């Protein structure tokens, strides 16, 4: 892709050594399936409860779907729950990305305290379901048109099969002629986008993910076949990230099941749950 103000793409950002370290770390995490709504945040009229298209994992802070994600200016409180820190192989790449971004953006496009402190790890692939005709595989390797509302530039690292990423006009969403720019995101690549045009004016989406290389990742998700991994890094003001124990009671209730599922394989989330129980009982918190 030619150089365009506000956009950055590096096809060869992730080295072979970095890739091996990331995949080694990946073998120790257990992504979860989330539902869009919950008991205290039920579907709006005309909508129904639904499971997200793909399993997810968050680092830095976890934006549970049923807490409505982070959406300034009004949706900022009790949306971002403190989560595991970035592992070493990702942290060193994040430092490089921050350096690139600070050279690219300034003024209103670069918040004063901006740093990449949250990461959504999406698993693109297909899942196995059972129906009256037996077992079938449903492809879910796509993301519909949306905007990222976290302030400042957004960066993403892609591993696996290449994906068709598109920026879409707000006036022509869902139409073929609405595509303003598209880019294949290749295995090992880095994409950064920011500025008013690419962040605020346009929507973006992942239209499809190839199968041509036959890449599959051995991810700890039963009944799901992963052919692409995407790490999307964003910035949430630190004061808007809260520990699980500080959530309002109803919000804690809505995400407790997810926290318990994560705690089965994560010492961090296990300790977060223990802190909450200690707080409720009045006992000293575990150190």
N, C-alpha and C positions, 0 to 999 in steps of 0.2 A: 504494500500500500504506500502511495506517495505521501510525503510529509504534509500533514494537514494541521493547522493550528488547533490546539486543544486535544489532539489525538496522538497516541504513541503505540507502536507495535514493534516487538522484537521477536522474531521467529525462533531465535536460538538462545533465549534467556536462561533456561534451566539446563545446567550441565548434566552429563551422564551421572556424575557422582552425586550431585544434588538430588537427581531423580531417584537414585537408589536409596538415599537416606529418607526421602519423603515416603517412599513406598514401604520401607521398613517400619517407620512410625505408623503408617496407615494400618499395618497388620495388627496393631494393638488397640485400635479404637473400634467401637461398636455403634454405628449410626442408628438412628431411630426413625420411625414413621410418626408423623404428627398429623393431627386433625386440625382443620381450619378454625373450628369453633369449639365451645366448651359449655358447661352448665351455666356459668355466669356470663358468658359471652355467646349467646345463642345465635343461630343464623338470622339474617334480616328477612323480612317478608319476601317471599318468592324464592328464597335460597334454601338449600339443604346442607346438612352436615356432609363433609367430604374429607377424605384423606388426601394429603398432598401427593403430587405426582411421583415424587421420588423421596427416598430416605435422605436425611441431612445430618450434618454435624457442624457445630459452631465452636469457634475459639475466641477468647477474649471476653465476649459476652454472648449470651444466647437469646435471640429474639424469637420466642415461641410464637407460632402462628396465631394461637388463640388469644394472645395478649396484643395482637394487632400490629406488631412490628413497630419500628421507630419511624415517626412521621411528624416532623416539625411543621408548623410551630406549636400545634396543640397536642399532638401525640408524642410526648417526650418522657412522661413520668411512668415508671413501673412497666416499661417495655423491654428493657435490656438487663438481663440477669447475668451477673458475673459468672464467667465460665473459665475453663482451663486456659492457661497462657499458651502462646504460640510455642510449638516445639522448636528446638535449636535449628533444624534444617530449614524451617520456614522463616524463623526470625532473621537469619542472616540475609535471606532474599528480600524480606520486608525492608531492611535497612537500605539495601540498594534501590529498591523501588521508591522509597521516600526521597532519596537523593535525586533521582531522576525527576520526580514530580515537583520538587521545590525549585528546580531549574526551569520547569515548564510553565508554572502557574504563579500568579501573584494577585494582589488586590482582592477583589471580592471572590475570585476563583480559588483562593487559598486562605482558609481560616487561620487566624493567628496561632492557635494551639493545635493545628491539624497534625495528626499522626495516625498511622493505620493500627487501630486497636481492636478491630473486630473482623472476623473472617467467617464467611459462610462457605462450607464445603458441600457442594451439590454432586450427587451421584447420578450420572446420565446413563440410561440403559433400558432394560425391559424386565417386567415382572411376570411371574407365573401365577395364573389364577385358575380356579376350578369352576366349571359351569356344567350344565346338563350334558354337554357334549364331551366332557372330559377336561384335560389339562390344555391350556393355551397360554401363549406368551404375548403380552401386551407391551408395545413400545411406548415409553414415556420420555424419550430423549428430546425434550424441547422445553422452552419457557415462553409463555405468552408475553405480549407487549406490556411494559411496565416502566416505572422510573425508580431510581434509587434516591431516597430523600435524605440520606445522611449527608452532612455538609462536606464540601470539598471534592477533590478528584477520587475516582474509584479505580482500583487496579484488580486484574484477575490473571491468574496463572492457570493454564490448561495442560492437562496430561491425557494422553490416550488419543482416540479417534478425533479427527478434526471436526469442528462445529461451524455452521454458518450463522454468523452474528450479524444482525441488521439494526440500523437506526431507522425509525419509522416516523413519518410526519404525524403530528397530533391531529391534523384535519383529515387524514386519509388512513387512519388505523384500520387494519384488516383488509386493505385493498392492495393489489399488486403494485399499483403505481405509487403507493405511499412510501416505498423504500427509498430513503435518502442516500444511504451508503451501506454497503455490506462488506464483510471481511471474513475469510476463513481463519479460525483460531486453531493453530496447529499444535501438535504434541510438543510440549516444552516451551510454549510461547508466553509472552507477557503482553497484555493489553492495558493501557491506561486511558481513561477518558475523563474530561472535566470541562469547565467553562459553562457559561449560561446556555449556549446552543446545545451542546451534547448532553448536559445533565438535566436542564430544565425545560428546554423547548421541545426536545424530541423524546420519544419512547424508544426502548430497545428490546430485543427479543433474540432467543436462539431458535432459529427456524427448524434446524434438523442437525443430526449428528451422523456422520458417515459410519460405514462398516468395512471400508475397503482394506484396512490394514489387519483386521481380525484381532484387534487388541481387546483383551479382557483382564480385569483386575480382580484378584481374589479378596473381595471385600466381605467383612463379617455382617452380611445381611442375607438372611434365609429367603430363598425364592426370588432373588433379584440378581440380574446379570449386568455388571457395570462395564461399559466400554469407554467412558470418558469421566474424568474428574475435573472439577473446576473450583478453584479457591478464589473467592471474591473478597477483597480486602476493602474496608471502608473505615470511616472515622465517626465515632460517637463521642460527644463531649464527656469527659470522665465523670463529671458530676451527675450524669444521667444513667450511669451504670450502677446497679444496686445488687447487693447480695440477696440470695433467695430469702433469707430470714427477714429482710426488710420489706418484702412485698406485702401489700394488704392481704388480709386473710383469704378473701375470695380468690385473688390471683394465685396465692400459694396453693389453694385447693385445686384450681384448674390445671396447674402444671406439676402437681406433686407426683402423679403417675409417671410423667416423663423424667423427673428428677430421680425417682426410684429406679427406673430402668437404666438411666445413665450411671447411677451409683453402683450397679452390679459389676461394672467393669472399669470404673474410674474412681481412684482414691480422692480426687478433688471433689467430685459430686457427693461421694460418701461423707466427706467431712462437712460439706455445706448442709447436708441433711441433719447431721449430728449437731451442728451449731444451732439449727432451728429448734430442734427438740430441747437442747439445753436452755435456749432463750425462753421457751414456753414453760419449762419446769423451774426456771430460776437457778439452775445449777451452773457452775463455772463452765465456760466453753472449752472444748478440747483444743490443745495446741498442736 
